[in-house]
Amino acid sequence: MAESVKALPEEIQQIIEAKEWDMRTREGIKRFQELKARSLPSIALNNQLVYEAIIPPQEELIAAILERFEQEERECPK
């Protein structure tokens, strides 16, 4: 899953902050529980679990990121 995020186009990389948690650590387990995830791999966008147990096609992941980015821009313009 992390490789899917790392493979995103540069213009998408510039608008996201990607974090990866290791499930072998307390921090990783805590984050997994906070998101109420049930399986790996999982992706959360804006602290909302969006993909669980699947690796989405790149186009779908980009669309989901852009949708949330545009929504955030409308709600909190700079």
Helices and strands as residue ranges (DSSP letters): H 2-6, H 10-13, H 26-34, E 42-45, E 48-52, H 58-75
